[in-house]
Amino acid sequence: MLDHMWQREGYFAREPYLPQMCFAFTNYGVSVGLQAADAMPERVDALNAYFETYRSGDEYDRNAITHVMACSSHFPGLLLRSL
């Protein structure tokens, strides 16, 4: 499914049938999951780069949780540590 949702601009669409709809928060969550599975590292890098400059123009640009998720995506650290 992720292959169908991937957009060449460097993000995963919200739904396969909504290619222009993207959310930083959701993409960062997918990024952490991909890193945990050691999968698609090139897409993780691409989406992190994409969202460095992307601005939605709404409240999500300012919500602290979006920035926390960005940090988690860029620096997953202990989130990925084996128990």
GIGI-V79958 format. One record per helix or strand of 3 or more residues. SS is the DSSP state (H for helix, E for strand). FROM is the first residue (numbers start at 1). TO is the last residue. Records with the same first field share a line. If there is no record, write none. Layout:
BEGIN
SS: FROM-TO + FROM-TO
END
This chain:
BEGIN
H: 2-5 + 24-36 + 41-53 + 59-61 + 64-74 + 77-80
END
